[in-house]
């Protein structure tokens, strides 16, 4: 397969079945521990069928990552009451981001994306659109509502969304990337979330 050429994903009758089986195995065993045999068994299909949908194992894992990111983003939006005071909403959103960033799944997704984005640029773009870009768009939509209620004063909405996302990664993300830490205590996460909310409101609170 030429470098930079994104393998084609075949979407057919058993696509969702294969994807669900892959998700179950990946969430249980991790990306490294998930075997094609286990995934095919969990999905109830043959290895030949699995490869007909996903000719590259990394492509299958990336599809699982994208689907899971979308699922978690949707869960966050539907489980958080966006009409509450802005400080409470931002705190809930901050916790969701921090918990995902520091989760084993979140770390593996990031490393897989970085490892494969040069070989398959399209996969990197698709993951960005289903992950970071989706978070940015959801934040922008919430900020617009908060501005209409007189709770926030923001001129550059995309910048503000990116800033809040980065504030929620402060200290934790570099320590994960450079393998200084693998897990964090609740009080360490609380420090980051509280700091992100306080800093954001100091800049954009109405």
N, C-alpha and C positions, 0 to 999 in steps of 0.2 A: 504494500500500500504506500503510495508516494507521501512524503512528508507534507503536512499541511492539508491533506485531502481528508475531509470529514466523511467517515463511512456513513452510508445511508441507513436510516432506521425504517424498517418496514412496519407500517401500522395496519394491522388486520384484526381478524376475529379474536385471536388469543393474545393480543398485545397487552391489554389491561391485566389479563391473567398472569402473563409472564412478569409484568412489572410488579404486581402485588407479591408474587412469590419472591422476586428479587429483593423487594423492600423488607419482607419478613426476615429473610436470611441476613441481609446487610445490617438491619437494626439489631439482630441477635448476635451475629458473629463479627460485625465490622467489615470494612471493605477488604482488608487483607485476609481475613479468615473465611470469607464467603467463597465457596467453590462453585463452579459451573454445575457440577453434579448435584450439589445441595439445592441450588436455585431451581434447576429443572425439576427436581423431585418435589420441592415446595410448590412449584407452579403447576404440577401435574402435567408436564409436557416432556417431550423427548429433547435431548441435547440438540438434535438437528433442528427441531422447531424453534428452540431458543435462539440458536445461531442464525436462523432465517430472519428473525426479528432484529437481533442485535449481533452483527458480525464481529464486533469488537467488545470484549468484556468491559473495558473501561467506559465504552459508550453506554453500556447498560447501567453501570454504577453512576455515571453522570446523570442519566435520566432519572434514576432513583433519587439522587441528590436534588435535582430540580423539582421533582414532584413533591418531595418532603418539605422543601423550603416554601413552596407555594401553599402546601397544606398548613404549615405552622403559621404562615403569615395570615391566612384566612381565619384560622382559629383565634389568633390574637385579636384581629379586628372584630370578630363576632362575639368574643367573650369579654371584651372591655367596653364598659359604658362610656362612650366618648362625650357624653353630655355632662359628666362630672367636672369639678374644678380642674383647671389645666394642670396644676401641680400633681394631682392624684393620677390623672391620665398619663402624664409624662413619666411618672414614677413607675406605673404599670408597664408602659412601653419600654422603659429603660431596663426593667427586670427581665422582660422577654428577650431583649437583645443580648444582655449580659449572659443569661442562662444559655442561649443558643451558641454564642461565641465560645463559651467555656465548656460546652458539652463535648463529649467524645465524638459525636456525630458531626457537630459543627466544625471541629478541628480537622476531621478526616475529609470532610467536603472541601474545605479550603485547600488543604494540601493536594488533594486529587485535582482540583481545578487548576491550581498553579502548575502542577506537574504536566498536565495534558494540554493546557491552553496554547502552548507554542506548537505542539504537534498537530492539534486540531483547533485552530483559532475560532471556528464557528461554535464549537462547544463552549469555549470561554465566553463568547458573546451571549449565547443562550443562557448560560448559568447566571451571568450578570443580570440579564433581563428578568430572570425568575427569582433572583435573590436580592442583591443590593438595590437594583433599580426598582423592584417592587416595593421594598421598604421605603425608599425615597418617595415614591408616588403616594403611598399610604400616609406617610408623614405630612406631605404637602396637602393632601385632602383634609387631614385633621387640622392643620394650621389654618387653612382657609376658613373652616368653620369657627375656630377659636378667635380668629381675627374679626369675623362678623359679629361675634358675641362680645367683642371688646376686651378679650382676655390677653391677646397677643398683638404686637405691633411689628410686622415683618414686611420688608420690601422685597428682598431676594429670597423667595421661598425655597428653591432648590438648594441654595447655599445653606440656609438655616437647617434644612433636613439633613444635609450631609454633615453639618457641624454637630448636630445632636447625635447622629450615628457614631461619629468619631469620638465624641465625648464618652460614649458608653463603652468604647474600646480602650480608653486610656489606661496605661500601665498593664492591664491584663493581656491585651493582644500581643504586644511585643514580648512579654514573658512566655507566652505560648509559642510564638513563632520561633524564638531562639531556644526553646526547650529548657527554659529556666524553671518553669513550673508546669505541671499537668492539670492540677486541680486547685481550686480556691475555696476558702471558707466563706460562709455567708457574710461575715462582717467585712471581709475584703471586697466582696461584691457590693455590699451595702454602701461602702465608702465611695465606690465608683458611681453607682446609680445616684446617690444623694448629690455628689459633686456635679454630675452631668446636669441634673435638674436645676440645681442652684445656679450654676454658671449660665445655662441656657435662659432661665428666667431673668437673670440679672441683665442679660443683653436684650431679650425680646419681650419681657413681660410688659404689658400695657401700663 
